[in-house]
């Protein structure tokens, strides 16, 4: 099973790494998770594989892939008052682990990677 790599979009409350890192540190269970949307699920990856995250030109750490899902997900904005529903294919991730920063150019979507913890 292959690991994957994706980029955190730098918009809204996700522009600064310190803010993103606080969110990621709270993603430590199936109830507190991070998702990203995708058109197609990675066929050569799956639950138990790792997903490395790029932000501000660096690989910052990785999550464990919990599942692929097309169930609706509700996300709160920075005001934490109104949840917005997101539909479509999503990769559900949990248990954030930081790694020493490695330079990496951001991109849209996901890619397979040879990165290891």
Secondary structure, 3 states (H helix, E strand, C coil): CCEEEEECCCCHHHCCHHHHHHHHHCCCCCCCCEEEECCCCCCCCCCCCEEEEEECCEEEEEEEEEEEECCCEEEECCCCCCEEEECCCEEEEEEEEEEEEEECCCCCCEEEECCCC
